[in-house]
């Protein structure tokens, strides 16, 4: 199965110390390019997150955002006695330098940063929970990329069917178009009341047939279609291979257009180029 590079995933988990939320966004890119947005207290996760992305994905620009809504309700407040004592001693030292110092206000001491603290969550436990939740988000992202990849493969196969229809129709038309060119040449000679050496006529028709011979291009188109189907079925990181095959298909369609000698063959070449361009746009999103 092929995978798209476009997907979104969101996972959320509420615990005793707050709620963890991961959001992952993935879009097409030539290489794997992760962008991480983590709270400062979760910076230690960056290496593990990057490695998980490297193991799970081949290509795509992936934005990973972690949010942590800390839960304050129900937490007991504690006084850092050592810090409070140090603060009071410092205040008393300053008060000794003042003639009439104001008394120390206990509420002001409690308001000093670091004196009054709530129960702190275990950082290691929080990191472990966040990493486990990230794995779930990554699985959800990969599943989304897989679903979209399956849809892209279906659309590509539909256009491959249309290409084969154009090729088959053109194969049948080539003898008719050559016969039509022969008749046009004969009619022109008759209108000009000119006598044409039959041998010379046959030579001219042979040259025309050689210049307009598209059997090789039609065979190559059929071969490339088979290879595209094989790559789609094999799955994996197929985007670059498919992009190369789109270039080869387009090359054969251009050659057909340059050899066209009948409006029907010209139209067939145009139809092929339209189908190939539609596929090329879809292939840009495949991993």
C-alpha positions in Angstrom: 0.0 0.0 0.0 1.2 3.5 -0.8 0.8 6.3 1.7 -0.1 9.9 1.3 2.1 12.6 2.9 -1.0 14.6 4.0 -2.7 13.8 7.2 -3.7 15.1 10.7 -3.8 13.4 14.1 -4.8 14.6 17.5 -4.6 12.6 20.8 -5.5 13.8 24.3 -5.1 12.2 27.7 -6.1 13.6 31.1 -4.2 12.6 34.2 -4.0 13.7 37.9 -1.5 16.5 37.1 -3.1 17.8 33.9 -4.0 17.1 30.3 -1.6 16.2 27.6 -2.5 17.0 24.0 -0.6 16.1 20.8 -1.4 17.5 17.4 0.4 16.2 14.3 0.2 17.8 10.9 1.8 16.3 7.8 2.1 17.7 4.3 4.1 16.7 1.2 7.9 17.4 1.2 10.9 16.1 -0.7 12.4 14.7 2.5 11.4 14.0 6.1 11.3 17.4 7.9 10.0 17.4 11.4 9.1 20.6 13.3 8.6 20.2 17.0 6.8 22.6 19.4 7.2 21.4 22.9 6.8 23.1 26.3 10.1 23.9 28.0 9.5 21.2 30.7 9.2 18.6 27.9 12.4 19.5 25.9 14.0 16.2 26.9 11.5 14.4 24.6 12.8 16.0 21.4 15.4 13.2 20.6 12.9 10.4 21.2 10.2 12.1 19.1 12.5 12.7 16.2 13.7 9.1 16.3 10.1 7.8 16.3 9.3 10.0 13.3 12.4 8.7 11.5 11.4 5.1 12.2 7.8 5.6 11.2 7.8 7.9 8.2 10.0 8.3 5.1 9.0 11.7 3.7 6.9 14.7 4.6 7.0 17.9 6.5 5.6 17.0 9.9 4.6 19.6 12.6 4.3 18.1 16.1 2.8 20.3 18.8 2.5 19.2 22.5 0.3 21.1 24.9 0.1 20.5 28.6 -2.8 22.0 30.7 -1.6 21.6 34.3 -4.3 20.8 36.8 -4.1 23.0 39.9 -7.4 22.0 41.6 -7.0 19.6 44.6 -3.2 20.2 44.9 -2.0 20.9 48.4 0.1 24.0 49.1 3.4 23.6 50.9 5.8 26.2 52.3 9.5 25.9 51.4 10.6 26.6 55.0 14.3 26.9 54.0 13.6 29.5 51.4 11.2 31.4 53.7 13.7 31.5 56.5 16.4 32.8 54.1 14.0 35.5 52.9 13.2 36.5 56.5 16.8 36.7 57.5 17.6 38.8 54.5 14.7 41.1 55.4 15.9 41.4 59.0 19.4 42.3 57.8 18.0 45.1 55.7 15.7 46.2 58.6 18.7 46.6 60.9 19.9 49.4 58.6 16.6 51.3 58.8 15.7 53.5 61.8 12.0 52.6 61.9 11.5 49.4 59.8 8.0 48.2 59.1 7.2 44.7 60.4 7.6 41.8 58.1 4.2 40.8 56.4 3.8 37.0 56.3 1.6 37.3 53.1 4.4 39.2 51.4 6.8 36.4 52.3 4.4 33.8 50.9 4.0 35.8 47.7 7.8 35.6 47.1 8.6 33.2 44.2 9.5 29.8 45.3 8.2 30.1 48.9 4.7 28.7 48.4 4.7 25.6 46.2 2.1 23.1 45.1 2.7 19.4 44.7 5.0 19.0 41.8 4.3 16.3 39.2 7.0 13.7 38.6 8.8 15.0 35.4 9.9 11.5 34.4 6.4 10.1 34.7 5.0 13.1 32.7 7.6 12.6 30.0 6.8 8.9 29.8 3.1 9.6 29.5 3.7 12.2 26.8 5.9 9.9 24.8 3.4 7.1 25.0 0.7 9.4 23.9 2.9 10.6 21.0 3.2 7.0 19.8 -0.6 6.8 19.6 -0.8 10.1 17.7 1.9 8.8 15.2 -0.1 5.6 14.7 -3.2 7.7 14.0 -1.2 9.9 11.6 0.2 6.9 9.7 -3.3 5.4 9.5 -4.6 8.6 8.0 -1.8 8.7 5.5 -2.6 5.1 4.6 -6.3 5.8 4.0 -5.5 8.8 1.8 -2.8 6.8 0.0 -5.3 4.1 -0.8 -7.6 6.7 -2.4 -4.8 8.2 -4.4 -3.9 4.7 -5.7 -7.5 4.2 -6.8 -7.5 7.5 -8.6 -4.2 6.7 -10.3 -5.5 3.3 -11.4 -8.6 4.9 -13.0 -6.4 7.1 -15.1 -4.1 4.2 -16.0 -7.2 2.5 -17.3 -8.0 5.5 -19.4 -4.4 5.6 -20.8 -4.7 2.0 -21.9 -8.0 2.8 -23.5 -6.4 5.7 -25.5 -3.5 3.4 -26.5 -5.8 0.6 -27.7 -8.0 3.0 -29.6 -4.9 4.6 -31.3 -3.5 1.2 -32.3 -6.7 0.5 -34.2 -6.8 3.9 -35.8 -3.2 3.9 -37.1 -3.9 1.6 -40.2 -7.1 3.6 -41.0 -5.2 6.9 -40.8 -2.4 5.6 -43.0 -5.0 4.4 -45.5 -6.6 7.8 -45.4 -3.3 9.5 -46.1 -2.7 7.2 -49.1 -6.2 8.0 -50.5 -5.6 11.8 -50.0 -2.4 11.5 -51.9 -4.1 9.7 -54.7 -7.0 12.1 -54.8 -4.6 15.1 -54.9 -2.8 13.6 -57.9 -6.1 13.0 -59.7 -7.1 16.6 -59.1 -3.9 17.8 -60.6 -4.3 15.3 -63.5 -0.8 14.1 -62.8 0.5 10.7 -63.4 2.5 9.3 -60.5 4.9 6.5 -60.8 3.4 3.6 -58.7 6.8 2.8 -57.4 7.4 6.4 -56.3 4.0 6.4 -54.7 4.8 3.4 -52.7 8.1 4.9 -51.6 6.4 8.0 -50.4 3.9 6.0 -48.5 6.6 3.9 -46.9 8.4 7.1 -45.8 5.2 8.4 -44.4 4.5 5.2 -42.5 8.0 5.2 -41.0 7.7 8.8 -39.9 4.3 8.2 -38.3 5.1 4.8 -36.8 4.1 5.0 -33.2 4.1 1.3 -32.3 7.2 1.7 -30.1 5.7 4.6 -28.2 2.5 2.8 -27.7 4.4 -0.3 -26.4 6.4 1.9 -24.0 3.3 3.5 -22.7 1.8 0.1 -22.0 5.0 -1.0 -20.3 5.1 2.1 -18.1 1.5 1.6 -17.1 2.3 -1.9 -16.0 5.3 -0.6 -14.0 3.2 2.1 -12.3 0.7 -0.6 -11.3 3.4 -2.8 -9.9 4.9 0.1 -7.8 1.5 1.0 -6.5 0.8 -2.6 -5.5 4.3 -3.0 -3.8 3.7 0.1 -1.7 6.3 1.5 0.6 8.2 4.7 -0.2 7.1 4.8 -3.8 6.7 8.5 -4.4 10.0 9.2 -6.1 9.8 6.1 -8.3 6.3 7.1 -9.4 7.4 10.6 -10.2 10.1 9.3 -12.5 7.5 7.1 -14.2 5.3 10.1 -14.8 8.2 11.8 -16.6 8.7 8.7 -18.8 5.0 8.5 -19.6 5.0 12.2 -20.5 8.0 11.7 -22.7 6.2 9.1 -24.8 3.1 11.3 -25.0 5.2 14.1 -26.3 6.7 11.9 -29.0 3.3 10.8 -30.1 2.3 14.4 -30.5 5.3 15.2 -32.6 4.5 12.2 -34.9 0.8 13.0 -35.2 -0.3 13.3 -38.9 -4.1 13.1 -38.3 -6.4 15.1 -36.0 -7.4 11.9 -34.2 -3.8 11.0 -33.3 -3.2 14.6 -32.2 -6.3 14.5 -30.0 -5.1 11.1 -28.5 -1.7 12.7 -27.6 -3.5 15.6 -25.9 -5.8 13.3 -24.0 -2.8 11.3 -22.8 -0.9 14.4 -21.6 -3.9 15.5 -19.7 -4.2 12.2 -17.9 -0.5 12.0 -17.2 -0.5 15.6 -15.7 -3.5 14.7 -13.5 -1.5 11.6 -12.2 1.7 13.7 -11.7 -0.2 16.1 -9.5 -1.5 13.2 -7.3 1.9 11.5 -7.2 3.4 14.6 -5.6 1.4 13.7 -2.4 2.6 10.1 -2.2 5.3 9.2 0.3 
